[in-house]
Amino acid sequence: MTTTSISDSPLPAAPAAAPGHPAAGSPLATAHSQLASAVELLGYDAGQHQMLATPRREIHVAVPLRRDDGETVLFHGFRVQHNISRGPGKGGLRYHPSVDIDEVRALAMWMTWKCGIVDLPYGGAKGGVAIDPRHYSQAELERVTRRYTSEIMPMIGPDTDVMAPDMGTDEQTMAWVMDTYSVNRGYTIPAVVTGKPLAVGGSRGRGTATSAGIVHVTAAALEEAGVPLTDVTVAVQGFGKVGSHAAAIFAQRGAKVVAVSDQYGGLRNDAGIDVNRLLEHVAHTGSVVGFDGADALSNDELLGLEVDVLVPAAVEGVLDERTAGQVRARWVVEGANGPTTTAGDEILARNGVVVVPDVLANAGGVVVSYFEWVQANQTYWWTEAEIAEKLEHRMTSAYADVSALARRQGLSLRDAALVIGIERTAEAHRIRGLYP
Ligand SMILES: NC(=O)c1ccc[n+]([C@@H]2O[C@H](COP(=O)([O-])OP(=O)(O)OC[C@H]3O[C@@H](n4cnc5c(N)ncnc54)[C@H](O)[C@@H]3O)[C@@H](O)[C@H]2O)c1
């Protein structure tokens, strides 16, 4: 692993972050403000700051859909490669009605730092389509995915930009992307996406990797405070791919999961929620709401519960100037990308809440995506135990690097993580030189 050092040189004036001027509290404003804070610690000049703030490539595509009833509707799709200096762009594909270019830029930037922090040979990218997938049939989602893939085809590829699932997409979506890309190239290219089904070159352990990584870094943070995982209570916001498996793994490892929620509402049971039974309920009903093993609770109430560990694993910006002051957890472990705004972060720090930042906490997904890409490129598949062991090693050593830097320099875990990720990216720029 690269050794991290922080330059002592004083900070030059920070440039206006490009591109555009994102709204305060928006994901891109949060990402820019985090970058500015790390750039200040690293003592980079205005030109370096601008390079790091600006995506290398962006594409905005129209995605027309012929609906099942014959009507035509049009969606907007995006793909952003924030940085490709350390390797191909890597990042998820999101289907959500609030997707826009600025959100995708923020998510792509976070992917760059994340891949740096866990030392993967990738840059950062992200894609999205502004669609609410709940309102469309599987056949319609397949057509949207294939058309979006065709439109962004010049930008993606196993050596250029590799997609994975994110909010609103899943392994089936990745199979459609892989098939569309492969059919157009004339042969099967599994490494163009990760997070695909096992039957077409997926990796064991990918489906639960983000969640397993969250639990690994939580255990590491607790261990530093001398608290065993089996002694803590946990609340998880969001019960999708990340939140549901995180809740299940926390419970398996002996923590008490006392509250969970999704976009329809939440649940609380101080004696501990039976997560396996809840998973069955969600598989049948599509929501945690109505589960008979707990009492109802709102999303806002969940954020303010007196628990040891709070895991926001849904959407961005839920811990802001309004809600962060209500948090009574000792640790916030960010499963979602960007769940805490800059104002929220300051309040949590003032109140002594330890925040394990998204770019570290939820990196388990991209770590096993990397393993999947390596396996696809070698056409040789590893066992579940091999994946689990390699994932735990990556996550705990990344946590140890971040925590050691934070202690040495008196930084928050977020600043320390960003300094590591950003410095590794800037180092690649420096060594490669500027073309021409
Ligand atoms: N899937 C991955 O591997 C991965 C990896 C790293 C980070 N993430 C991040 O984790 C977060 C969740 O992703 P996912 O893949 O689990 O998505 P998902 O679509 O599978 O699940 C999202 C969950 O959040 C809930 N939700 C949505 N809006 C909400 C709201 N306003 N309040 C409360 N709950 C709400 C949904 O009901 C659902 O339970 C996103 O920020 C994503 O970028 C995902």
The ligand as an ORCA input file, in Angstrom:
! r2SCAN-3c Opt
* xyz 0 1
  N     -25.632     -1.679     -4.113
  C     -24.367     -1.486     -3.787
  O     -23.511     -2.389     -3.930
  C     -23.918     -0.176     -3.211
  C     -22.544     -0.004     -2.955
  C     -22.111      1.162     -2.337
  C     -23.043      2.124     -1.992
  N     -24.361      1.954     -2.266
  C     -25.279      3.020     -1.859
  O     -26.174      2.520     -0.871
  C     -27.426      3.201     -0.971
  C     -28.538      2.193     -1.138
  O     -28.298      1.448     -2.323
  P     -29.008      0.037     -2.600
  O     -28.209     -0.602     -3.670
  O     -29.258     -0.685     -1.314
  O     -30.381      0.543     -3.222
  P     -31.778     -0.233     -3.271
  O     -32.560      0.419     -4.342
  O     -31.565     -1.705     -3.301
  O     -32.429      0.110     -1.828
  C     -32.683      1.402     -1.399
  C     -33.482      1.323     -0.081
  O     -33.654      2.638      0.454
  C     -35.027      2.862      0.708
  N     -35.302      4.285      0.572
  C     -35.379      5.026     -0.550
  N     -35.662      6.293     -0.265
  C     -35.750      6.369      1.088
  C     -36.003      7.407      2.014
  N     -36.235      8.649      1.587
  N     -36.008      7.109      3.337
  C     -35.771      5.857      3.756
  N     -35.518      4.834      2.941
  C     -35.510      5.081      1.626
  C     -35.758      2.002     -0.298
  O     -37.105      1.756      0.116
  C     -34.895      0.753     -0.261
  O     -35.230     -0.022      0.885
  C     -27.259      4.191     -2.135
  O     -26.802      5.410     -1.618
  C     -26.166      3.550     -2.966
  O     -25.494      4.497     -3.778
  C     -24.815      0.823     -2.872
*
